[in-house]
């Protein structure tokens, strides 16, 4: 009688020792976790893996044939060395075993098997030291059922040094033999309409297919399970928020919002008006607003958020704006005070509350927040501390969602009575990613930029082909400063020398194909070079990076904003929030070390006033490499939405989804955000129908159990992070 369910604990199914190994290697706790660890590919017994393509230093699992085996005494130490040479028919790979001559009786020429280990190199030849292996059954038996046997697929699993693929296969077989019925997360009619398998059959066939053509239908079924459970979980999260009752925050005629609109020195863009209308409507609904506003740098997201804050303040409520860095928080307070002007600022009293304030300043700010005197409180994670309280928190605004998870949003939300939530991001999010990662939020987009922007021209300085352009970059910056403008020089690390020993970049990007082996230009090196450059003798150059004390960083930012600094040499700390209309030029050194969206964000710092912007992407990456493709893509368009799609194609969704991909249970398994966009859309539409008809999922026990299994509270939090 089968004894396991997907909820069964692993130690009860496979024993304590194996369960501990699986928990350490893959973070598995239950039978459901185990069976959701799908094979990454399948080999056939008659097919051999190309040895030439094996990467040195990586753990691999291959199917190969033994060519020869020999044993010899070791010269410099006691004991013997057994060397077995295996082949794929073309290349060879040696397996080495110390003092294990007993293996000779099995590992003789002609035997085929599956071998797992870490690829090393010895005297220029590839080898596996002490690999795990499992040989296929004897040749005599194999010949009896040769054809069926040769076509029996062998699952190859993502493995670790402690749990080899073939060991995992044995564990899965043991568990499948004892697994009972599996409740189906998909409604029967939907499953039949799409020609999908029953859940138990799909799990069985993905792990031990009898024929190669059983694999794809099983994977298609499990892919839909994943999309459906994920969308249902996100829609349920949205339901939870909609089940809360919110305090309506209407704007009144002649109130704060109307007075603010009257003093605005410009006309709002069509997008700013329509997104503002959506927010105003959300804030008088029966449930709390939960909206994501995405828009390019400078598209007016702060204006939209400030108008929402004024709407809340009309009923005496408070708003908390949380920013990812102290520098950005301080800038928000300054720009909000400036936008409100002397007429409204004293009434709303925008205050800054961060960890870097002195104890006395912090007490004073905390008191103003707790008493309700300050209607707008701007800060960093300090706003989340237990000591920060509000009199009537009506709106939570989160800036730069990709640095801030849903747990923090919920922590801040818990400080009020179901306050409204507004999330701002300057990183355009492709539709499928928005649906997969932010499915619990309503999404608004500000596409049009305000009039009067002079725009940005972007050029690649390709040093591999045109080394002389490096000197021209500095002359060009000096020319711009000569016209009375300012410039940024951005580097991937603080100190390139230290970066080789230690991770000193503010946001280091791993080297990829086509990049130079090590960082050559840190802030330290670039500033040193400019201090000796004849064209910069009269130019005021300062540095800025994340490891400087907060007050020092703020002082440099403010001096740059005032025009007391001509050229700022900085790390990506300038990616968000430095608003200097007079900055016309940016040079990004080793641009291939940054991602597409990051380059686009950085570039958005220039050309913000009436001055045309110029961005120079300096790179040694050669044409045809993925590193160069990223840089060329950014130079080809200033449309962030186009670039977001390009980024997704170049990098794959693993990186784009960020933390939603981490953690054994919350990561995507078979589902691919770009490739499976249609599946995700179908799953969402069906999940909406199911939840509309059965909000508590009382008649959909399989789906309720799958959501619980796949998306515990922590995982649900991880899903909404980016």
Secondary structure, 3 states (H helix, E strand, C coil): CCCECCCCEHHHHHCHHHHHHHHHHHCCCEHHHHHCCCEEEEEECCCCCCHHHCCCCCEEEEEEEEEEEEEEECCCCCCEEEEEEEECCCCEEEEEEECCHHHHHCCCCCCEEEEEEEEEEECCEEEEECCEEEECCCHHHHHHCHHHHHCCEEEEECCCCCCCHHHHHHHHHHHHHHECCCCCCCCHHHHHHCCCCCHHHHHHHHHCCCCHHHHHHHHHHHHHHHHHHHHHHHHHHHHHHHHCCCCCCCCCCCCHHHHHHHHCCCCCCHHHHHHHHHHHHHCCCCCCCEEEEEECCCCCHHHHHHHHHHHHHCCCCEEEEECCCHHHHHHHHHHHHHHHHHHHHHHHCCEEECCCCCHHHHHHHHHHHHHCCCCEEEECHHHHCCCCCCCCEEEEEEECHHHCCHHHHHHHHCCCCCCEEEEEECCCCCHHHHHHHCCCCEEEEECCCCCCCCCEEEEEEECCCCCCHHHHHHHHHHHHHHCCCEEEEECCECCHHHHHHCCCCCCCCCCCCCCCCCCCCEHHHHHHHHHCCHHHCCCCEEEECCCCCHHHHHHHHHHHHHCCCCEEEECHHHCCCCCCCCEEEEEECCHHHCCHHHHHHHHCCCCCCCCCEEEEEEECCCCCCHHHHHHHHHHHCCCHHHHHHHHHHHHCHHHHCHHHHCCCCCCCCCCCCCCCHHHHHHHHHHHHHHHHHCCCCCCCHHHHHHHHHHCCHHHHHHHCCC
